[in-house]
């Protein structure tokens, strides 16, 4: 479909209308019955609203393994499960504006076919039989569009003819797909807002951002409109939203999970690789998903996947953990610093060896990855936005003002990146001289962002807590710690003034406004240590014992 230039608002409105027509009316709540616009925390609202049946509540608040077990033993049908999640996702969307493509009817047909197969054969078709899985709007699903927040992609193409590799593998094992979730333009902003679908709110505090670029996914998961969601991460896009909604998540090393067949906002960029990973409400579901994907042997379907089967890891009795409480670029706001202290104190009390980590090279790593993002001079993004006259959000303006990098300059940056990766590894291994048992650290724990969810529109321009680990290609997990509290997290009297962004973050922080926001941290392992990360997250989870 050819789209006329300078008509992006009309195209976006047409796409929005098409999406809204796919909601099932009986599942939508009258606007007058929804929480008032000034209700910040809507986490408990769905469960208490009376709009879901007892069975729907039980299904949507179960773990993935329980859902699959109940389907296998015919306590629940795949149709009942799909219907429950479609219903709850509809309400989650009304509360946060988290969905893009909606295909409930397809999901219910798929579930019906699964039930029929089970009835006729007495068996399920695979280990994910009947499990609803939601996807960030960059995964191509046969028969659906993939807009990645770009107006020119609304009907270009109108639908894809093939599943992305990950989608294909999950579908063949019985997964049911029913929604895709909101992202920023080209997935290159840390807040999920675009000209097609608008902004996604944070259900823990709707004054705060849901994060980006997997913000729609995180909001949906938090409200249990999905049991397992899949996002992508090239600079923090899984970790930031997961941390803003106190979820569990994994950013794997490139090659652990398949990426082929997903749509990119920066197609062809290989100086740093985008990866995908799960977001969940429980560690159990996180581990289940990761093992399920690896058990699919994705290296037989995606040529860039590495053949590493899922491994059983035995942790040492006591861990060696480094803590980086402040990257000296943007100081964390009080709730995040309190969260770091809580985890540090809990680890020390439990007998683990805790040392400090110096964020040497974090700023340079962050600067280099930004240069990689802009190395084409913004050509890819500008081409697509100019096709319809779509205007750039402030955070994206550098894509229209940065000159294209010469190949020789890009290669020079590659050399510097590789040198920094070696230096970082050497520093990691050198911690053996600092620990009590003479072994290197097992992980680094550090903030994900400076805030417990930034005020909407005020993330500013630094992802320096997350992006260095994309350039290093390390495995990273996200775990919840606590929630911001206006009485426990008063405003700092003065700014550290590390840089202009640091000063802006300090100025923006308001303890009342941030009250109830999420406080989560990231735990960083070396390459291909996803199994070890999950085991370490279990240790921390038991110590912290977080609940909403």
C-alpha positions as CSV (number, residue, x, y, z in Angstrom):
1,X,0.0,0.0,0.0
2,X,1.4,3.4,-1.0
3,X,1.2,6.0,1.7
4,X,0.9,9.7,0.9
5,X,3.6,12.0,2.4
6,X,2.7,14.5,5.1
7,X,-0.3,12.4,6.1
8,X,1.0,10.5,9.0
9,X,-1.8,11.5,11.4
10,X,-4.5,10.1,9.0
11,X,-2.6,6.9,8.5
12,X,-2.0,6.4,12.2
13,X,-5.7,7.1,12.9
14,X,-6.7,4.5,10.3
15,X,-4.4,1.9,11.9
16,X,-5.7,2.7,15.4
17,X,-9.3,2.3,14.3
18,X,-8.5,-1.0,12.7
19,X,-6.9,-2.2,15.9
20,X,-9.8,-1.0,18.1
21,X,-12.3,-2.9,16.0
22,X,-10.6,-6.2,16.9
23,X,-11.4,-5.9,20.6
24,X,-14.3,-8.1,21.8
25,X,-16.9,-5.7,23.1
26,X,-18.2,-7.9,25.9
27,X,-14.7,-7.8,27.5
28,X,-14.4,-4.0,27.4
29,X,-15.3,-2.0,30.5
30,X,-17.3,1.2,30.2
31,X,-15.0,4.2,30.6
32,X,-17.2,5.5,33.4
33,X,-16.5,2.3,35.4
34,X,-12.7,2.5,35.0
35,X,-10.4,3.9,37.7
36,X,-10.3,7.7,37.7
37,X,-7.5,9.2,35.6
38,X,-5.8,10.4,38.7
39,X,-5.6,6.9,40.2
40,X,-1.9,6.2,40.1
41,X,-1.6,2.6,41.3
42,X,-3.9,0.3,39.3
43,X,-2.2,-3.0,40.1
44,X,-4.9,-4.4,42.4
45,X,-7.8,-3.0,40.4
46,X,-8.5,-5.9,37.9
47,X,-8.6,-8.6,40.6
48,X,-11.0,-6.5,42.7
49,X,-13.2,-5.1,39.9
50,X,-15.5,-8.1,39.5
51,X,-15.2,-8.1,35.8
52,X,-13.3,-11.4,35.7
53,X,-14.8,-14.7,36.8
54,X,-13.2,-16.7,39.6
55,X,-11.9,-19.1,37.0
56,X,-10.4,-16.3,34.8
57,X,-8.7,-14.9,37.9
58,X,-7.3,-18.3,38.9
59,X,-6.0,-18.9,35.4
60,X,-4.4,-15.6,34.9
61,X,-2.8,-15.5,38.3
62,X,-1.3,-19.0,37.9
63,X,2.3,-19.9,36.8
64,X,3.0,-21.2,33.4
65,X,3.7,-24.7,34.6
66,X,0.4,-24.9,36.5
67,X,-1.5,-23.7,33.4
68,X,0.2,-26.3,31.3
69,X,-0.4,-29.0,33.8
70,X,-4.1,-28.2,34.2
71,X,-4.5,-28.2,30.4
72,X,-2.6,-31.5,30.0
73,X,-4.8,-33.2,32.7
74,X,-8.0,-31.5,31.3
75,X,-8.7,-29.4,34.4
76,X,-8.8,-26.4,32.0
77,X,-9.2,-26.3,28.3
78,X,-6.8,-24.3,26.0
79,X,-9.9,-22.3,25.0
80,X,-10.6,-21.3,28.6
81,X,-7.0,-20.3,29.2
82,X,-6.8,-18.3,26.0
83,X,-10.2,-16.6,26.7
84,X,-9.1,-15.6,30.2
85,X,-5.9,-14.0,29.0
86,X,-7.6,-12.2,26.1
87,X,-10.2,-10.8,28.5
88,X,-7.6,-9.7,31.1
89,X,-5.3,-8.2,28.4
90,X,-8.3,-6.1,27.2
91,X,-8.7,-4.6,30.6
92,X,-4.9,-4.2,31.1
93,X,-4.9,-2.2,27.8
94,X,-7.8,0.0,29.0
95,X,-5.7,0.8,32.1
96,X,-2.3,1.4,30.5
97,X,-2.6,1.5,26.6
98,X,-0.2,-1.4,26.2
99,X,-1.4,-3.3,23.1
100,X,-0.8,-2.8,19.4
101,X,-1.9,-5.7,17.2
102,X,-4.9,-7.6,18.7
103,X,-6.0,-10.9,17.3
104,X,-8.1,-12.6,19.9
105,X,-10.3,-14.4,17.4
106,X,-7.2,-16.1,15.9
107,X,-6.1,-17.1,19.4
108,X,-9.4,-18.6,20.3
109,X,-9.4,-20.6,17.0
110,X,-5.9,-21.9,17.7
111,X,-7.0,-22.9,21.2
112,X,-10.0,-24.7,19.9
113,X,-7.9,-26.6,17.5
114,X,-5.5,-27.6,20.3
115,X,-8.4,-28.8,22.4
116,X,-9.7,-30.8,19.4
117,X,-6.3,-32.4,18.9
118,X,-6.1,-33.3,22.6
119,X,-9.6,-34.8,22.6
120,X,-8.9,-36.9,19.4
121,X,-5.4,-38.1,20.3
122,X,-5.4,-38.0,24.1
123,X,-2.2,-36.0,24.1
124,X,-0.9,-32.5,23.8
125,X,1.0,-31.3,20.7
126,X,4.0,-30.1,22.7
127,X,5.4,-28.8,26.0
128,X,3.7,-25.4,25.5
129,X,0.3,-26.7,24.5
130,X,-2.2,-23.9,25.1
131,X,0.1,-21.5,26.8
132,X,-0.6,-17.9,25.8
133,X,2.5,-15.8,25.1
134,X,2.6,-12.1,24.3
135,X,5.1,-10.5,22.0
136,X,6.7,-7.1,21.7
137,X,5.7,-5.5,18.4
138,X,8.9,-6.3,16.5
139,X,8.3,-10.1,16.2
140,X,6.8,-11.0,12.8
141,X,3.7,-13.2,13.2
142,X,2.2,-14.7,10.1
143,X,-1.0,-12.8,9.2
144,X,-0.2,-9.8,11.4
145,X,1.5,-6.4,10.9
146,X,4.7,-5.3,12.6
147,X,4.8,-1.5,13.0
148,X,7.6,-1.0,15.6
149,X,6.0,2.4,16.2
150,X,6.7,3.8,12.7
151,X,3.7,5.2,10.8
152,X,5.1,4.1,7.5
153,X,4.9,0.5,8.7
154,X,1.2,0.6,9.6
155,X,0.3,-1.0,6.3
156,X,3.7,-1.7,4.8
157,X,3.1,-4.6,4.6
158,X,-0.4,-5.1,5.9
159,X,0.7,-8.4,7.3
160,X,3.6,-10.8,7.2
161,X,3.6,-14.1,5.5
162,X,6.0,-15.9,7.8
163,X,6.6,-16.2,11.5
164,X,9.9,-15.1,13.0
165,X,12.0,-18.1,14.0
166,X,11.2,-17.7,17.7
167,X,7.5,-17.5,17.0
168,X,7.7,-20.6,14.7
169,X,9.4,-22.6,17.4
170,X,7.0,-21.6,20.1
171,X,4.0,-22.1,17.9
172,X,5.1,-25.6,16.9
173,X,5.3,-26.6,20.6
174,X,1.7,-25.4,21.3
175,X,2.0,-21.7,22.3
176,X,-1.0,-19.4,21.6
177,X,-0.4,-15.9,20.3
178,X,-3.0,-13.2,20.9
179,X,-1.5,-9.7,21.2
180,X,1.6,-7.6,20.4
181,X,2.6,-4.8,22.6
182,X,3.6,-1.1,22.4
183,X,7.1,0.3,21.6
184,X,8.6,3.7,20.9
185,X,9.4,4.8,17.4
186,X,11.9,2.3,15.8
187,X,12.3,0.9,19.3
188,X,15.0,3.5,20.0
189,X,13.6,5.5,22.9
190,X,13.5,4.4,26.6
191,X,9.8,5.3,26.8
192,X,7.1,3.5,24.9
193,X,5.4,6.3,22.9
194,X,4.7,6.8,19.2
195,X,2.4,8.6,16.8
196,X,0.3,5.4,16.1
197,X,-0.6,4.0,19.5
198,X,0.3,6.8,21.9
199,X,2.0,6.4,25.3
200,X,2.0,3.3,27.6
201,X,1.4,4.1,31.3
202,X,3.0,2.3,34.2
203,X,0.4,0.4,36.2
204,X,2.4,0.8,39.4
205,X,2.1,4.5,39.1
206,X,0.5,6.0,36.0
207,X,2.5,9.3,36.5
208,X,5.6,7.3,35.6
209,X,6.8,5.8,32.3
210,X,6.4,2.1,31.5
211,X,9.9,2.4,30.0
212,X,11.1,1.4,26.6
213,X,11.4,-0.1,24.3
214,X,9.5,-3.1,25.6
215,X,7.2,-0.9,27.7
216,X,3.9,-2.3,26.5
217,X,5.1,-5.8,27.2
218,X,6.1,-4.9,30.7
219,X,2.8,-3.2,31.5
220,X,0.8,-6.1,30.2
221,X,2.8,-8.7,32.2
222,X,2.6,-6.7,35.4
223,X,-1.2,-6.6,35.1
224,X,-1.2,-10.3,34.4
225,X,-2.7,-9.9,30.9
226,X,0.1,-12.3,29.9
227,X,2.0,-15.0,31.8
228,X,5.2,-14.7,29.7
229,X,6.1,-11.9,27.3
230,X,9.1,-11.5,25.0
231,X,10.9,-8.3,24.4
232,X,14.1,-7.2,22.7
233,X,17.1,-5.4,24.0
234,X,19.9,-3.5,22.2
235,X,20.6,-0.8,24.8
236,X,18.3,-1.7,27.7
237,X,15.0,-2.3,26.0
238,X,14.0,-5.4,28.1
239,X,15.7,-4.4,31.3
240,X,14.4,-0.8,31.6
241,X,10.7,-1.7,31.3
242,X,11.2,-4.8,33.5
243,X,12.8,-2.7,36.2
244,X,10.1,0.0,35.9
245,X,7.4,-2.6,36.6
246,X,9.4,-4.8,39.2
247,X,9.5,-7.8,36.9
248,X,12.0,-10.6,36.3
249,X,13.8,-10.5,33.0
250,X,16.8,-11.8,31.1
251,X,18.9,-10.0,28.5
252,X,20.9,-12.9,27.1
253,X,24.2,-13.0,25.3
254,X,23.7,-12.7,21.5
255,X,23.2,-16.2,20.0
256,X,21.5,-17.8,23.0
257,X,18.0,-17.2,21.7
258,X,16.9,-16.9,18.0
259,X,16.5,-13.4,16.6
260,X,16.0,-14.1,12.9
261,X,12.7,-12.8,11.4
262,X,12.1,-10.0,13.8
263,X,11.7,-6.4,12.4
264,X,14.3,-3.9,13.3
265,X,14.4,-0.1,13.4
266,X,18.1,-0.2,12.5
267,X,18.2,-3.1,10.1
268,X,21.7,-4.1,9.2
269,X,23.4,-2.7,12.3
270,X,25.8,-5.4,13.5
271,X,28.3,-3.3,15.5
272,X,26.1,-4.2,18.5
273,X,23.5,-6.9,18.3
274,X,19.9,-6.8,19.4
275,X,18.8,-9.8,21.5
276,X,15.4,-11.0,22.8
277,X,14.4,-12.2,26.2
278,X,11.5,-12.9,28.5
279,X,9.7,-10.7,31.1
280,X,7.7,-12.5,33.8
281,X,6.2,-12.0,37.2
282,X,8.0,-15.0,38.7
283,X,11.5,-16.5,38.5
284,X,9.9,-19.9,37.9
285,X,8.3,-18.7,34.7
286,X,11.5,-16.9,33.7
287,X,13.5,-20.1,34.0
288,X,10.8,-22.2,32.4
289,X,10.7,-20.0,29.3
290,X,14.5,-19.8,28.9
291,X,14.9,-23.6,29.1
292,X,11.9,-24.2,26.8
293,X,13.5,-22.0,24.1
294,X,16.9,-23.6,24.4
295,X,15.4,-27.0,24.4
296,X,14.0,-26.2,20.9
297,X,17.6,-26.3,19.6
298,X,17.3,-22.9,18.0
299,X,20.8,-23.3,16.5
300,X,19.1,-25.6,13.9
301,X,16.8,-22.7,12.8
302,X,18.8,-19.5,13.2
303,X,22.4,-19.6,11.8
304,X,23.5,-17.1,14.4
305,X,22.5,-19.1,17.4
306,X,25.2,-21.0,19.4
307,X,24.7,-24.6,20.2
308,X,24.6,-24.5,24.0
309,X,22.0,-26.8,25.6
310,X,20.4,-25.7,28.9
311,X,22.8,-26.5,31.7
312,X,22.4,-27.4,35.4
313,X,24.5,-25.0,37.5
314,X,25.7,-25.6,41.0
315,X,26.5,-22.3,42.7
316,X,29.3,-22.0,45.3
317,X,27.9,-21.9,48.8
318,X,28.8,-18.3,49.1
319,X,28.9,-15.9,46.2
320,X,31.4,-13.2,45.3
321,X,29.4,-10.1,44.3
322,X,30.6,-6.7,43.2
323,X,28.3,-3.7,43.7
324,X,28.3,-0.7,41.5
325,X,25.9,1.7,43.3
326,X,26.6,4.7,41.1
327,X,28.1,4.8,37.6
328,X,29.4,8.4,38.2
329,X,27.5,9.6,35.1
330,X,24.0,10.0,36.5
331,X,23.5,9.5,40.2
332,X,20.6,7.2,41.1
333,X,17.6,8.8,42.8
334,X,17.0,8.0,46.5
335,X,14.7,4.9,46.0
336,X,17.2,3.2,43.8
337,X,20.1,3.9,46.2
338,X,18.0,2.5,49.0
339,X,17.3,-0.7,46.9
340,X,21.0,-1.2,46.3
341,X,21.7,-0.8,50.1
342,X,19.0,-3.4,50.9
343,X,20.5,-6.0,48.6
344,X,24.0,-5.3,49.7
345,X,23.1,-5.6,53.4
346,X,21.1,-8.8,52.8
347,X,24.0,-10.4,50.9
348,X,26.6,-9.5,53.5
349,X,24.3,-10.7,56.3
350,X,23.9,-14.0,54.5
351,X,27.7,-14.4,54.4
352,X,28.4,-13.6,50.8
353,X,31.5,-11.7,49.9
354,X,30.6,-8.2,48.6
355,X,33.1,-5.8,47.1
356,X,32.7,-2.5,45.3
357,X,32.9,-2.2,41.5
358,X,34.5,0.8,39.9
359,X,32.5,1.8,36.7
360,X,35.7,2.4,34.7
361,X,34.9,2.8,31.0
362,X,31.1,2.8,31.5
363,X,30.9,6.3,30.0
364,X,33.0,5.4,27.1
365,X,31.2,2.2,26.4
366,X,27.9,4.1,26.5
367,X,29.2,6.8,24.1
368,X,30.5,4.2,21.7
369,X,27.2,2.3,21.5
370,X,25.4,5.6,20.9
371,X,27.8,6.3,18.0
372,X,27.0,2.8,16.6
373,X,23.2,3.6,16.8
374,X,23.8,6.8,14.8
375,X,26.6,5.5,12.5
376,X,24.3,5.5,9.4
377,X,23.6,9.2,10.1
378,X,20.0,8.3,11.0
379,X,19.3,7.3,7.3
380,X,17.2,4.3,8.1
381,X,14.9,6.0,10.6
382,X,14.7,9.3,8.7
383,X,13.8,7.4,5.4
384,X,10.8,5.8,7.1
385,X,9.6,8.8,9.0
386,X,9.9,11.2,6.1
387,X,7.9,8.8,3.9
388,X,4.7,10.0,5.7
389,X,5.9,13.3,7.2
390,X,6.1,11.8,10.7
391,X,7.7,14.2,13.1
392,X,10.5,13.0,15.4
393,X,10.1,13.0,19.2
394,X,12.7,15.1,21.1
395,X,14.6,12.0,22.1
396,X,14.9,11.0,18.4
397,X,16.1,14.3,17.1
398,X,19.7,13.2,16.9
399,X,18.7,10.8,14.1
400,X,18.0,13.8,11.9
401,X,21.1,15.8,12.8
402,X,24.0,13.4,13.1
403,X,26.3,13.0,10.0
404,X,26.9,9.5,8.6
405,X,30.1,7.9,9.9
406,X,32.9,7.0,7.5
407,X,33.7,3.3,7.3
408,X,37.2,4.0,8.5
409,X,35.8,5.8,11.6
410,X,33.4,2.9,12.3
411,X,36.2,0.3,12.1
412,X,38.3,2.4,14.5
413,X,35.4,2.3,17.0
414,X,35.2,-1.4,16.5
415,X,38.9,-1.7,17.5
416,X,38.3,0.5,20.6
417,X,35.3,-1.5,21.6
418,X,37.2,-4.8,21.4
419,X,40.0,-3.3,23.4
420,X,37.5,-2.2,26.1
421,X,35.9,-5.6,26.2
422,X,39.3,-7.2,26.9
423,X,40.0,-4.6,29.6
424,X,36.7,-5.2,31.3
425,X,37.3,-9.0,31.3
426,X,40.7,-8.5,32.8
427,X,39.3,-6.3,35.5
428,X,36.6,-8.9,36.2
429,X,39.1,-11.7,36.6
430,X,41.5,-9.5,38.6
431,X,38.9,-9.3,41.4
432,X,40.3,-12.7,42.5
433,X,42.9,-10.6,44.4
434,X,40.1,-8.8,46.3
435,X,37.8,-11.6,47.4
436,X,38.2,-13.8,50.5
437,X,38.3,-17.1,48.6
438,X,40.7,-15.9,45.9
439,X,38.2,-16.4,43.1
440,X,36.8,-13.7,40.7
441,X,33.4,-12.2,41.3
442,X,30.4,-14.2,40.2
443,X,28.4,-11.1,39.2
444,X,28.0,-7.3,39.4
445,X,24.8,-5.8,40.8
446,X,24.0,-2.3,39.7
447,X,21.0,-0.1,39.0
448,X,19.1,-0.3,35.7
449,X,18.3,3.4,35.5
450,X,18.6,6.3,38.0
451,X,14.8,6.2,38.7
452,X,11.9,4.1,40.0
453,X,10.2,4.8,36.7
454,X,10.9,8.2,35.4
455,X,8.1,10.8,35.1
456,X,6.5,10.5,31.7
457,X,8.6,12.3,29.1
458,X,11.6,12.9,31.4
459,X,13.9,9.9,30.9
460,X,16.3,12.4,29.2
461,X,19.3,11.0,27.3
462,X,21.3,8.5,29.2
463,X,21.1,4.7,29.2
464,X,24.6,4.3,30.6
465,X,23.5,1.8,33.3
466,X,22.3,-0.7,30.7
467,X,24.0,-0.1,27.3
468,X,27.6,-0.9,28.4
469,X,26.5,-4.5,28.9
470,X,25.1,-4.6,25.4
471,X,28.5,-3.6,24.0
472,X,30.2,-6.2,26.3
473,X,27.5,-8.7,25.3
474,X,27.2,-9.9,28.9
475,X,24.2,-11.8,30.2
476,X,22.0,-9.7,32.5
477,X,19.1,-10.5,34.8
478,X,16.5,-8.1,36.3
479,X,15.0,-8.7,39.8
480,X,12.6,-6.6,41.9
481,X,13.7,-5.3,45.3
482,X,11.0,-2.9,46.7
483,X,8.9,0.1,45.9
484,X,9.6,3.8,46.2
485,X,8.2,5.4,49.3
486,X,7.7,9.1,49.8
487,X,8.7,8.9,53.5
488,X,11.7,6.7,53.0
489,X,13.1,8.4,49.9
490,X,13.2,12.1,50.4
491,X,14.7,14.4,47.8
492,X,18.5,15.0,47.9
493,X,19.3,18.5,49.0
494,X,21.8,19.1,46.1
495,X,22.7,17.5,42.8
496,X,26.0,15.8,42.2
497,X,26.2,17.7,38.9
498,X,28.1,14.9,37.1
499,X,26.7,16.3,33.8
500,X,23.6,18.1,32.4
501,X,21.5,14.9,32.4
502,X,22.5,14.2,36.0
503,X,21.3,17.6,37.0
504,X,18.0,17.2,35.1
505,X,17.3,13.9,36.8
506,X,18.0,15.4,40.2
507,X,15.7,18.3,39.5
508,X,12.9,16.1,38.2
509,X,12.8,13.7,41.2
510,X,9.8,14.2,43.4
511,X,9.2,11.8,46.3
512,X,5.5,12.2,46.2
513,X,5.3,11.7,42.4
514,X,7.5,8.6,42.5
515,X,5.7,7.0,45.4
516,X,4.9,3.4,44.6
517,X,7.3,3.2,41.7
518,X,9.4,0.1,41.1
519,X,12.8,-0.4,42.5
520,X,14.6,-3.2,40.7
521,X,18.2,-3.9,40.0
522,X,20.2,-5.8,37.4
523,X,22.7,-8.6,38.0
524,X,25.4,-8.9,35.4
525,X,27.2,-12.1,34.5
526,X,29.7,-12.8,31.8
527,X,28.8,-14.1,28.3
528,X,26.4,-17.1,28.1
529,X,25.8,-17.3,31.8
530,X,22.0,-17.2,31.7
531,X,21.6,-20.3,33.8
532,X,24.0,-19.0,36.5
533,X,22.2,-15.7,36.5
534,X,18.9,-17.3,37.2
535,X,20.4,-19.4,40.1
536,X,21.9,-16.3,41.6
537,X,18.6,-14.5,41.2
538,X,17.0,-17.3,43.2
539,X,19.5,-16.6,46.1
540,X,18.7,-12.9,46.1
541,X,15.0,-13.5,45.7
542,X,14.9,-15.6,48.8
543,X,16.8,-13.0,50.8
544,X,14.7,-10.0,49.6
545,X,11.3,-11.8,49.5
546,X,9.7,-9.1,47.4
547,X,6.0,-8.7,46.9
548,X,3.9,-5.9,45.5
